Amino acid sequence: MPLAEVLTDLNGKIGEETHLSEWLPVTQELIDMFASATGDKQWIHVDEQRAKAESPYGTTIAHGYLTLSLYPLLRGLVDADKPIFPGVKNIINYGLNKLRFTNAVKVGSKIRARCTLIAAEDIKNSLQLTEQYTVEIQGQERPACVAECVMRLYF
């Protein structure tokens, strides 16, 4: 699908939900792997006994940046066999405009992404999309994370 066609189609969908992911379980193993990768081994994330005794949540919680880093996976951007648009050869995360961590994700919770298109524009032979990425926690009213994510798609 040519870039111009995709852009025309997307401009008609601004303000609409563009993606709803499946629920993803947040396990202690996932939290521990993120802690190892980033060096952020604060007890509230990795020490189950101390978190049970001292944390206001009564258990360990996921890092806020872990919930943010799951955007490509939850958005469906990591499977080359399932591009978000026909003809997309590469997707680059370009950055964030706004980011808030509004609720803690307790270990054992399930989260999912709800994405809404904010903007679509042709920039430097690519399609730049801005989406609101909202991470919902199953059974919770308040989301865990709300961010404006910017990506560039190359055809």
Secondary structure, 3 states (H helix, E strand, C coil): CCHHHHHHHHHCCCCCEEEECCCEECCHHHHHHHHHHHCCCCHHHHCHHHHHHHCCCCCCECCHHHHHHCHHHHHCCCCCCCCCCCCCCEEEEEEEEEEEECCCCECCCEEEEEEEEEEEEEECCEEEEEEEEEEEECCCCCCCEEEEEEEEEEC
